[in-house]
Amino acid sequence: LEGLGFTNIRIFTDVEESIAYLKLHIADMIICDWQMSPTNGIDFTRYLRQKIQNTNRTVPVIMLSGNSEQSHVEMARDNGVTEYVVKPFTARSLCSRIISVIENPRSFILAPEFKGPNRRRKKLPATKERRKKT
């Protein structure tokens, strides 16, 4: 991160400490692991998206995980994770995700059933057919 020019880097070892910090300070980006203590990165992201009432609610979250199964990627996406990086990862793969959240920010959705970055990556026009329930 320092090699990319980031200077104000905070590292936390548990979820409660990071949440306490985020309630008082604004973050530009969060990189977290799926495996956290005492909860996991999914619960942390869900709490961030639903309970934090400052601008950190919309901060990009990059999730690191040792699991590459599609169901895990979808669970992360559906709980508000912005980008997903599978471990072991290279500096290049993490860097590309960081650049993505900076250069291509996704709109943030605040709906009763979902709070997080827009899950659609492609810029498709909204049509009635896409909005129909099946």
Salt bridges, closest charged atoms under 4 A:
ASP33 OD2 - LYS87 NZ 2.63
ASP43 OD1 - ARG46 NH1 2.75
ASP78 OD1 - ARG77 NE 2.82
ASP78 OD1 - ARG119 NH1 3.23
GLU83 OE1 - ARG97 NE 3.32
GLU83 OE2 - ARG121 NH1 3.23
